[in-house]
Amino acid sequence: MGPMAPSDVSAPESNPLGQYEDDSFVRLLDRLMGNWRNPSPWFAYTISRDVWVDVEARIAERDAESALWGFKSPQLCILGPPFALRLSAPSVIFTHRNFDACVDSLAKRDEMPRAVAETIQSRYVMGIYEFSGFCAATDIPSFIMPYDELVAEPEAGVDFIISALKLEPSDLERARAIQHVRPSLRHHVGAPR
C-alpha cells in the first residue's frame, strides 16, 4: 500500500519493518485532521473544500494506476466516512485490539502519560464505532481483524484478509505478508484486562 517508511525518514525504531503507509495520503490526512494525537470528532465541519479537492485528485490518480489499491492510517478511524464517500468501491478492515493493550502500547511507544494515551485512544474508539455504523448504513463491506488472532496465527489472519477482500496474491506475496506479522514488535507492556 506504500513504502516501508515515508520517503523522507527511515523506518521507525518502534516498527523496524516500516508502516507501509502511502506518503501522499498521510500528508492529506495530516492536512485534514492535524496531529493524530489530538483527534477532533467535529473536524469535518471545518475542513476547507480545497483539501477535499486534493483528496479527490489523489483518489483519481490511484484509481487510474490500479483497480485495486488501499491505504491505512489510524486517522481513518475518524476520517473514514468522508473518505469512503469519495471512493468508488471501498472495503474496510477494522483492526480490533484490547483497549488497555492499545493504551499501554501507545504510552510506552510515545513515552506519554497513560491518562493522555487513554484520552487519545478513547477518541479513536468512538470514531471506529461511528465509522462501522456508517459502513453498515451505506452497505460498505467491512470486516474485523482481531489483532490478537492475527498475532497468534499469522497465516490464518493473512488468509482471512485475502478472503475478505477477494485478493489473489502469488504464493510469494502471501508468504511475505505472513512473515511481516511479528509478535515480538508489540509495545504492549501489561496483560490485557
Secondary structure by P-SEA (a helix, b strand, c coil): ccccccccccccccccccccccaaaaaaaaaaccccccccccccccccaaaaaaaaaaaaaaaaacccccccccccccaaaaaaaaccbbbbbbbbccaaaaaaaaaaaacccaaaaaaaaaaaaaaaaaaaaaaaaaccbbbbbcaaaaaacaaaaaaaaaaaacccccaaaaaaaaaaccccccccccccc
